[in-house]
Amino acid sequence: MYLEQIKKLVLLQDIDNKLISYKEKLDILPKELNELKENLSNLDNKKLELEDKLNILNDQKKRLEFEIEDNDSKIKKVKNKLMMISNSKEYQAMMRELDNFERLNRTKQEELTSLLEDINLHQKDYDELLGEIEELDNKIKELENQSESELKDIEKKIEELEKEREASCASIPAPILARYNFIRERLSQPVVVAVSNGVCMGCYISIPPQTFVELQKGEQILNCPNCQRLIYWEEFYNKTEAE
Ligand SMILES: [Zn+2]
């Protein structure tokens, strides 16, 4: 009778351990998915920032190109006028003007060159980012499909285990079950432990001789005086298990 109860407690503990690990999985899967989604939204923000930057740079490019073109036509006009001028003072003044326009255009051309380089670099980053986003998006969709079926499986297993647990609890006397639940709520795993060579396998501290003698009698379920876990004598258990 005593050993029967111990075995039932060990069985209940197995069920509870499985329940704990399944419930952990139930938490972990959505968490993983959320993390990936957060990464995706960060990348999307980065994409928007890059788009803004590229828009600004492209506007600058358009403006510069327009200015250069405008200057070019001014240069052309001045050159045409130059051919019709005979007065040398006027000619020199126009030459200076021409020189200024050309110098200005060279500067703008240099500006445009470095701007184009900048645009290229940002465009490259942007294209890479689009690739990353697509990859992550696919990964999330895949994981969503996978985790949906996986979560269903886990929920089903939990349901089965809950039923097993109910049946298991029903077969254990209420006061013993209450002690088991009390310890489970307060201590880390395990709840029911063997005493091996006089040492509690829950806290690894020796059982006092008097308790050990009681334990070997196998009459009632005892707690470890140190950690309060439910204890049983290993050899006793193994012997009847072998029989
Ligand atoms: Zn202990």
py3Dmol code that shows the C-alpha trace and the ligand (Angstrom):
import py3Dmol

protein = """\
ATOM      1  CA  MET A   1       0.000   0.000   0.000  1.00  0.00           C
ATOM      2  CA  TYR A   2       2.770   2.421   0.972  1.00  0.00           C
ATOM      3  CA  LEU A   3       4.879   1.553  -2.037  1.00  0.00           C
ATOM      4  CA  GLU A   4       1.851   1.722  -4.270  1.00  0.00           C
ATOM      5  CA  GLN A   5       1.384   5.320  -3.192  1.00  0.00           C
ATOM      6  CA  ILE A   6       5.008   6.177  -3.780  1.00  0.00           C
ATOM      7  CA  LYS A   7       4.803   4.740  -7.279  1.00  0.00           C
ATOM      8  CA  LYS A   8       1.674   6.753  -7.981  1.00  0.00           C
ATOM      9  CA  LEU A   9       3.421   9.886  -6.793  1.00  0.00           C
ATOM     10  CA  VAL A  10       6.400   9.180  -9.053  1.00  0.00           C
ATOM     11  CA  LEU A  11       4.002   8.639 -11.941  1.00  0.00           C
ATOM     12  CA  LEU A  12       2.222  11.904 -11.151  1.00  0.00           C
ATOM     13  CA  GLN A  13       5.586  13.616 -11.087  1.00  0.00           C
ATOM     14  CA  ASP A  14       6.391  12.246 -14.547  1.00  0.00           C
ATOM     15  CA  ILE A  15       3.121  13.603 -15.867  1.00  0.00           C
ATOM     16  CA  ASP A  16       3.754  16.987 -14.262  1.00  0.00           C
ATOM     17  CA  ASN A  17       7.276  17.156 -15.674  1.00  0.00           C
ATOM     18  CA  LYS A  18       5.974  16.504 -19.155  1.00  0.00           C
ATOM     19  CA  LEU A  19       3.247  19.095 -18.674  1.00  0.00           C
ATOM     20  CA  ILE A  20       5.797  21.671 -17.620  1.00  0.00           C
ATOM     21  CA  SER A  21       8.021  21.077 -20.625  1.00  0.00           C
ATOM     22  CA  TYR A  22       5.095  21.154 -23.072  1.00  0.00           C
ATOM     23  CA  LYS A  23       3.777  24.358 -21.565  1.00  0.00           C
ATOM     24  CA  GLU A  24       7.233  25.885 -21.879  1.00  0.00           C
ATOM     25  CA  LYS A  25       7.238  24.996 -25.572  1.00  0.00           C
ATOM     26  CA  LEU A  26       3.824  26.561 -25.904  1.00  0.00           C
ATOM     27  CA  ASP A  27       5.350  29.808 -24.631  1.00  0.00           C
ATOM     28  CA  ILE A  28       8.586  29.613 -26.576  1.00  0.00           C
ATOM     29  CA  LEU A  29       7.177  29.205 -30.091  1.00  0.00           C
ATOM     30  CA  PRO A  30       5.100  32.411 -30.144  1.00  0.00           C
ATOM     31  CA  LYS A  31       7.987  34.236 -28.473  1.00  0.00           C
ATOM     32  CA  GLU A  32      10.368  33.201 -31.253  1.00  0.00           C
ATOM     33  CA  LEU A  33       7.853  34.312 -33.820  1.00  0.00           C
ATOM     34  CA  ASN A  34       7.362  37.668 -32.102  1.00  0.00           C
ATOM     35  CA  GLU A  35      11.095  38.260 -32.037  1.00  0.00           C
ATOM     36  CA  LEU A  36      11.316  37.661 -35.773  1.00  0.00           C
ATOM     37  CA  LYS A  37       8.366  39.966 -36.385  1.00  0.00           C
ATOM     38  CA  GLU A  38      10.036  42.647 -34.330  1.00  0.00           C
ATOM     39  CA  ASN A  39      13.180  42.267 -36.419  1.00  0.00           C
ATOM     40  CA  LEU A  40      11.076  42.593 -39.545  1.00  0.00           C
ATOM     41  CA  SER A  41       9.443  45.790 -38.373  1.00  0.00           C
ATOM     42  CA  ASN A  42      12.897  47.212 -37.553  1.00  0.00           C
ATOM     43  CA  LEU A  43      14.014  46.408 -41.080  1.00  0.00           C
ATOM     44  CA  ASP A  44      10.851  48.005 -42.469  1.00  0.00           C
ATOM     45  CA  ASN A  45      11.624  51.184 -40.545  1.00  0.00           C
ATOM     46  CA  LYS A  46      15.158  51.132 -41.871  1.00  0.00           C
ATOM     47  CA  LYS A  47      13.718  50.752 -45.367  1.00  0.00           C
ATOM     48  CA  LEU A  48      11.529  53.837 -44.908  1.00  0.00           C
ATOM     49  CA  GLU A  49      14.499  55.833 -43.648  1.00  0.00           C
ATOM     50  CA  LEU A  50      16.562  54.802 -46.651  1.00  0.00           C
ATOM     51  CA  GLU A  51      13.712  55.676 -49.005  1.00  0.00           C
ATOM     52  CA  ASP A  52      13.521  59.153 -47.465  1.00  0.00           C
ATOM     53  CA  LYS A  53      17.258  59.585 -47.804  1.00  0.00           C
ATOM     54  CA  LEU A  54      17.222  58.385 -51.419  1.00  0.00           C
ATOM     55  CA  ASN A  55      14.373  60.766 -52.243  1.00  0.00           C
ATOM     56  CA  ILE A  56      16.312  63.687 -50.836  1.00  0.00           C
ATOM     57  CA  LEU A  57      19.464  62.713 -52.715  1.00  0.00           C
ATOM     58  CA  ASN A  58      17.580  62.237 -55.974  1.00  0.00           C
ATOM     59  CA  ASP A  59      15.947  65.648 -55.583  1.00  0.00           C
ATOM     60  CA  GLN A  60      19.388  67.170 -55.074  1.00  0.00           C
ATOM     61  CA  LYS A  61      20.583  65.373 -58.171  1.00  0.00           C
ATOM     62  CA  LYS A  62      17.697  66.735 -60.261  1.00  0.00           C
ATOM     63  CA  ARG A  63      18.334  70.253 -59.009  1.00  0.00           C
ATOM     64  CA  LEU A  64      22.053  70.041 -59.750  1.00  0.00           C
ATOM     65  CA  GLU A  65      21.459  68.611 -63.204  1.00  0.00           C
ATOM     66  CA  PHE A  66      19.036  71.415 -63.921  1.00  0.00           C
ATOM     67  CA  GLU A  67      21.484  74.039 -62.704  1.00  0.00           C
ATOM     68  CA  ILE A  68      24.287  72.586 -64.789  1.00  0.00           C
ATOM     69  CA  GLU A  69      22.091  72.531 -67.868  1.00  0.00           C
ATOM     70  CA  ASP A  70      20.974  76.067 -67.192  1.00  0.00           C
ATOM     71  CA  ASN A  71      24.581  77.186 -66.855  1.00  0.00           C
ATOM     72  CA  ASP A  72      25.521  75.351 -70.020  1.00  0.00           C
ATOM     73  CA  SER A  73      22.937  77.254 -72.005  1.00  0.00           C
ATOM     74  CA  LYS A  74      24.138  80.507 -70.463  1.00  0.00           C
ATOM     75  CA  ILE A  75      27.694  79.607 -71.495  1.00  0.00           C
ATOM     76  CA  LYS A  76      26.501  78.907 -74.996  1.00  0.00           C
ATOM     77  CA  LYS A  77      24.748  82.277 -75.190  1.00  0.00           C
ATOM     78  CA  VAL A  78      27.826  84.127 -73.976  1.00  0.00           C
ATOM     79  CA  LYS A  79      30.011  82.319 -76.517  1.00  0.00           C
ATOM     80  CA  ASN A  80      27.625  83.310 -79.294  1.00  0.00           C
ATOM     81  CA  LYS A  81      27.686  86.923 -78.200  1.00  0.00           C
ATOM     82  CA  LEU A  82      31.492  86.843 -77.956  1.00  0.00           C
ATOM     83  CA  MET A  83      31.776  86.248 -81.680  1.00  0.00           C
ATOM     84  CA  MET A  84      29.878  89.413 -82.428  1.00  0.00           C
ATOM     85  CA  ILE A  85      31.857  91.707 -80.136  1.00  0.00           C
ATOM     86  CA  SER A  86      34.681  93.817 -81.431  1.00  0.00           C
ATOM     87  CA  ASN A  87      35.172  96.129 -78.426  1.00  0.00           C
ATOM     88  CA  SER A  88      38.035  94.661 -76.424  1.00  0.00           C
ATOM     89  CA  LYS A  89      36.869  95.951 -73.009  1.00  0.00           C
ATOM     90  CA  GLU A  90      33.469  94.413 -73.498  1.00  0.00           C
ATOM     91  CA  TYR A  91      35.128  91.289 -74.817  1.00  0.00           C
ATOM     92  CA  GLN A  92      37.255  90.894 -71.676  1.00  0.00           C
ATOM     93  CA  ALA A  93      34.256  91.455 -69.436  1.00  0.00           C
ATOM     94  CA  MET A  94      32.387  88.725 -71.233  1.00  0.00           C
ATOM     95  CA  MET A  95      35.367  86.421 -71.079  1.00  0.00           C
ATOM     96  CA  ARG A  96      35.404  86.877 -67.327  1.00  0.00           C
ATOM     97  CA  GLU A  97      31.718  86.116 -67.185  1.00  0.00           C
ATOM     98  CA  LEU A  98      32.272  83.012 -69.263  1.00  0.00           C
ATOM     99  CA  ASP A  99      35.100  81.970 -66.997  1.00  0.00           C
ATOM    100  CA  ASN A 100      32.865  82.343 -63.954  1.00  0.00           C
ATOM    101  CA  PHE A 101      30.116  80.233 -65.496  1.00  0.00           C
ATOM    102  CA  GLU A 102      32.558  77.523 -66.460  1.00  0.00           C
ATOM    103  CA  ARG A 103      34.189  77.493 -63.048  1.00  0.00           C
ATOM    104  CA  LEU A 104      30.796  77.299 -61.408  1.00  0.00           C
ATOM    105  CA  ASN A 105      29.804  74.412 -63.616  1.00  0.00           C
ATOM    106  CA  ARG A 106      32.973  72.497 -62.865  1.00  0.00           C
ATOM    107  CA  THR A 107      32.203  72.791 -59.142  1.00  0.00           C
ATOM    108  CA  LYS A 108      28.633  71.683 -59.706  1.00  0.00           C
ATOM    109  CA  GLN A 109      29.832  68.796 -61.847  1.00  0.00           C
ATOM    110  CA  GLU A 110      32.120  67.659 -59.032  1.00  0.00           C
ATOM    111  CA  GLU A 111      29.239  67.964 -56.604  1.00  0.00           C
ATOM    112  CA  LEU A 112      27.110  65.875 -58.925  1.00  0.00           C
ATOM    113  CA  THR A 113      29.772  63.177 -59.216  1.00  0.00           C
ATOM    114  CA  SER A 114      30.069  62.755 -55.468  1.00  0.00           C
ATOM    115  CA  LEU A 115      26.288  62.907 -55.141  1.00  0.00           C
ATOM    116  CA  LEU A 116      25.925  60.088 -57.677  1.00  0.00           C
ATOM    117  CA  GLU A 117      28.404  58.002 -55.685  1.00  0.00           C
ATOM    118  CA  ASP A 118      26.384  58.659 -52.552  1.00  0.00           C
ATOM    119  CA  ILE A 119      23.170  57.653 -54.319  1.00  0.00           C
ATOM    120  CA  ASN A 120      24.807  54.451 -55.573  1.00  0.00           C
ATOM    121  CA  LEU A 121      25.943  53.482 -52.081  1.00  0.00           C
ATOM    122  CA  HIS A 122      22.511  54.122 -50.597  1.00  0.00           C
ATOM    123  CA  GLN A 123      20.826  52.298 -53.447  1.00  0.00           C
ATOM    124  CA  LYS A 124      23.074  49.290 -52.819  1.00  0.00           C
ATOM    125  CA  ASP A 125      22.157  49.307 -49.113  1.00  0.00           C
ATOM    126  CA  TYR A 126      18.525  49.605 -50.083  1.00  0.00           C
ATOM    127  CA  ASP A 127      18.640  46.647 -52.483  1.00  0.00           C
ATOM    128  CA  GLU A 128      20.392  44.527 -49.870  1.00  0.00           C
ATOM    129  CA  LEU A 129      17.789  45.507 -47.317  1.00  0.00           C
ATOM    130  CA  LEU A 130      14.964  44.492 -49.654  1.00  0.00           C
ATOM    131  CA  GLY A 131      16.597  41.056 -49.964  1.00  0.00           C
ATOM    132  CA  GLU A 132      16.879  40.740 -46.192  1.00  0.00           C
ATOM    133  CA  ILE A 133      13.246  41.748 -45.720  1.00  0.00           C
ATOM    134  CA  GLU A 134      12.042  39.204 -48.250  1.00  0.00           C
ATOM    135  CA  GLU A 135      14.096  36.448 -46.631  1.00  0.00           C
ATOM    136  CA  LEU A 136      12.828  37.247 -43.153  1.00  0.00           C
ATOM    137  CA  ASP A 137       9.268  37.552 -44.376  1.00  0.00           C
ATOM    138  CA  ASN A 138       9.434  34.071 -45.905  1.00  0.00           C
ATOM    139  CA  LYS A 139      10.967  32.676 -42.743  1.00  0.00           C
ATOM    140  CA  ILE A 140       8.157  34.126 -40.645  1.00  0.00           C
ATOM    141  CA  LYS A 141       5.480  32.697 -42.940  1.00  0.00           C
ATOM    142  CA  GLU A 142       7.154  29.305 -42.843  1.00  0.00           C
ATOM    143  CA  LEU A 143       7.438  29.365 -39.072  1.00  0.00           C
ATOM    144  CA  GLU A 144       3.843  30.518 -38.720  1.00  0.00           C
ATOM    145  CA  ASN A 145       2.588  27.544 -40.712  1.00  0.00           C
ATOM    146  CA  GLN A 146       4.885  25.182 -38.894  1.00  0.00           C
ATOM    147  CA  SER A 147       4.164  26.501 -35.428  1.00  0.00           C
ATOM    148  CA  GLU A 148       0.424  26.449 -36.018  1.00  0.00           C
ATOM    149  CA  SER A 149       0.417  22.695 -36.491  1.00  0.00           C
ATOM    150  CA  GLU A 150       3.068  22.210 -33.836  1.00  0.00           C
ATOM    151  CA  LEU A 151       1.114  24.255 -31.313  1.00  0.00           C
ATOM    152  CA  LYS A 152      -1.984  22.214 -32.046  1.00  0.00           C
ATOM    153  CA  ASP A 153      -0.042  19.000 -31.410  1.00  0.00           C
ATOM    154  CA  ILE A 154       1.308  20.359 -28.159  1.00  0.00           C
ATOM    155  CA  GLU A 155      -2.115  21.531 -27.030  1.00  0.00           C
ATOM    156  CA  LYS A 156      -3.500  18.089 -27.751  1.00  0.00           C
ATOM    157  CA  LYS A 157      -0.733  16.440 -25.742  1.00  0.00           C
ATOM    158  CA  ILE A 158      -1.333  18.823 -22.868  1.00  0.00           C
ATOM    159  CA  GLU A 159      -5.014  17.977 -22.944  1.00  0.00           C
ATOM    160  CA  GLU A 160      -4.219  14.260 -22.793  1.00  0.00           C
ATOM    161  CA  LEU A 161      -1.754  14.773 -19.980  1.00  0.00           C
ATOM    162  CA  GLU A 162      -4.262  16.850 -18.018  1.00  0.00           C
ATOM    163  CA  LYS A 163      -6.667  13.925 -18.203  1.00  0.00           C
ATOM    164  CA  GLU A 164      -3.935  11.513 -17.130  1.00  0.00           C
ATOM    165  CA  ARG A 165      -3.114  13.849 -14.297  1.00  0.00           C
ATOM    166  CA  GLU A 166      -6.703  13.944 -13.147  1.00  0.00           C
ATOM    167  CA  ALA A 167      -6.893  10.160 -13.103  1.00  0.00           C
ATOM    168  CA  SER A 168      -3.569   9.959 -11.337  1.00  0.00           C
ATOM    169  CA  CYS A 169      -4.612  12.478  -8.700  1.00  0.00           C
ATOM    170  CA  ALA A 170      -7.875  10.626  -8.091  1.00  0.00           C
ATOM    171  CA  SER A 171      -5.933   7.518  -7.101  1.00  0.00           C
ATOM    172  CA  ILE A 172      -3.784   9.296  -4.514  1.00  0.00           C
ATOM    173  CA  PRO A 173      -5.150   9.964  -1.006  1.00  0.00           C
ATOM    174  CA  ALA A 174      -6.061  13.637  -0.630  1.00  0.00           C
ATOM    175  CA  PRO A 175      -3.658  14.508   2.237  1.00  0.00           C
ATOM    176  CA  ILE A 176      -0.696  13.039   0.346  1.00  0.00           C
ATOM    177  CA  LEU A 177      -1.725  14.797  -2.826  1.00  0.00           C
ATOM    178  CA  ALA A 178      -1.999  18.058  -0.912  1.00  0.00           C
ATOM    179  CA  ARG A 179       1.554  17.597   0.376  1.00  0.00           C
ATOM    180  CA  TYR A 180       2.756  16.877  -3.136  1.00  0.00           C
ATOM    181  CA  ASN A 181       1.057  19.972  -4.575  1.00  0.00           C
ATOM    182  CA  PHE A 182       2.255  22.124  -1.696  1.00  0.00           C
ATOM    183  CA  ILE A 183       5.881  21.202  -2.402  1.00  0.00           C
ATOM    184  CA  ARG A 184       5.488  21.502  -6.180  1.00  0.00           C
ATOM    185  CA  GLU A 185       4.281  25.073  -5.860  1.00  0.00           C
ATOM    186  CA  ARG A 186       7.212  26.076  -3.695  1.00  0.00           C
ATOM    187  CA  LEU A 187      10.236  24.093  -4.792  1.00  0.00           C
ATOM    188  CA  SER A 188      12.058  23.557  -8.047  1.00  0.00           C
ATOM    189  CA  GLN A 189      11.952  20.065  -9.550  1.00  0.00           C
ATOM    190  CA  PRO A 190      11.741  17.304  -8.415  1.00  0.00           C
ATOM    191  CA  VAL A 191       9.068  16.812  -5.744  1.00  0.00           C
ATOM    192  CA  VAL A 192       9.356  13.086  -5.039  1.00  0.00           C
ATOM    193  CA  VAL A 193      12.932  11.904  -4.600  1.00  0.00           C
ATOM    194  CA  ALA A 194      14.805   8.757  -3.684  1.00  0.00           C
ATOM    195  CA  VAL A 195      17.092   8.481  -0.695  1.00  0.00           C
ATOM    196  CA  SER A 196      20.276   6.845  -1.876  1.00  0.00           C
ATOM    197  CA  ASN A 197      22.934   5.694   0.636  1.00  0.00           C
ATOM    198  CA  GLY A 198      21.195   7.797   3.252  1.00  0.00           C
ATOM    199  CA  VAL A 199      21.339  10.961   1.128  1.00  0.00           C
ATOM    200  CA  CYS A 200      18.285  12.865  -0.165  1.00  0.00           C
ATOM    201  CA  MET A 201      18.522  13.085  -3.963  1.00  0.00           C
ATOM    202  CA  GLY A 202      16.675  16.403  -3.933  1.00  0.00           C
ATOM    203  CA  CYS A 203      19.021  18.445  -1.759  1.00  0.00           C
ATOM    204  CA  TYR A 204      21.983  16.017  -1.464  1.00  0.00           C
ATOM    205  CA  ILE A 205      22.051  16.234   2.309  1.00  0.00           C
ATOM    206  CA  SER A 206      22.117  13.170   4.595  1.00  0.00           C
ATOM    207  CA  ILE A 207      18.864  12.114   6.218  1.00  0.00           C
ATOM    208  CA  PRO A 208      19.076  11.955  10.044  1.00  0.00           C
ATOM    209  CA  PRO A 209      19.463   8.300  11.196  1.00  0.00           C
ATOM    210  CA  GLN A 210      16.104   8.316  12.994  1.00  0.00           C
ATOM    211  CA  THR A 211      14.286   9.446   9.821  1.00  0.00           C
ATOM    212  CA  PHE A 212      16.200   6.919   7.772  1.00  0.00           C
ATOM    213  CA  VAL A 213      15.080   4.098  10.085  1.00  0.00           C
ATOM    214  CA  GLU A 214      11.488   5.316   9.736  1.00  0.00           C
ATOM    215  CA  LEU A 215      11.890   5.494   5.976  1.00  0.00           C
ATOM    216  CA  GLN A 216      13.142   1.906   5.767  1.00  0.00           C
ATOM    217  CA  LYS A 217      10.098   0.695   7.632  1.00  0.00           C
ATOM    218  CA  GLY A 218       8.043   1.859   4.652  1.00  0.00           C
ATOM    219  CA  GLU A 219       4.933   2.655   6.639  1.00  0.00           C
ATOM    220  CA  GLN A 220       4.256   6.282   5.833  1.00  0.00           C
ATOM    221  CA  ILE A 221       5.332   8.849   3.325  1.00  0.00           C
ATOM    222  CA  LEU A 222       7.992  11.131   4.831  1.00  0.00           C
ATOM    223  CA  ASN A 223       9.420  14.505   3.939  1.00  0.00           C
ATOM    224  CA  CYS A 224      13.126  15.235   3.774  1.00  0.00           C
ATOM    225  CA  PRO A 225      13.771  17.190   7.005  1.00  0.00           C
ATOM    226  CA  ASN A 226      16.039  19.527   5.077  1.00  0.00           C
ATOM    227  CA  CYS A 227      14.290  20.335   1.763  1.00  0.00           C
ATOM    228  CA  GLN A 228      10.777  19.044   2.562  1.00  0.00           C
ATOM    229  CA  ARG A 229      10.561  16.955  -0.611  1.00  0.00           C
ATOM    230  CA  LEU A 230       8.688  13.648  -0.399  1.00  0.00           C
ATOM    231  CA  ILE A 231      11.251  10.877   0.021  1.00  0.00           C
ATOM    232  CA  TYR A 232      11.361   7.127  -0.456  1.00  0.00           C
ATOM    233  CA  TRP A 233      14.076   4.563   0.161  1.00  0.00           C
ATOM    234  CA  GLU A 234      15.746   3.751  -3.146  1.00  0.00           C
ATOM    235  CA  GLU A 235      16.546   0.091  -2.388  1.00  0.00           C
ATOM    236  CA  PHE A 236      13.067  -0.664  -1.208  1.00  0.00           C
ATOM    237  CA  TYR A 237      11.622   0.795  -4.376  1.00  0.00           C
ATOM    238  CA  ASN A 238      14.126  -0.964  -6.654  1.00  0.00           C
ATOM    239  CA  LYS A 239      13.587  -4.319  -4.970  1.00  0.00           C
ATOM    240  CA  THR A 240       9.826  -4.338  -5.476  1.00  0.00           C
ATOM    241  CA  GLU A 241      10.238  -2.886  -8.941  1.00  0.00           C
ATOM    242  CA  ALA A 242      12.423  -5.872  -9.823  1.00  0.00           C
ATOM    243  CA  GLU A 243       9.894  -8.313  -8.437  1.00  0.00           C
TER     244      GLU A 243
END
"""
ligand_1 = """\
1
ZN
Zn 16.169 16.841 0.746
"""
view = py3Dmol.view(width=600, height=400)
view.addModel(protein, "pdb")
view.setStyle({"model": 0}, {"cartoon": {"style": "trace"}})
view.addModel(ligand_1, "xyz")
view.setStyle({"model": 1}, {"stick": {}})
view.zoomTo()
view.show()
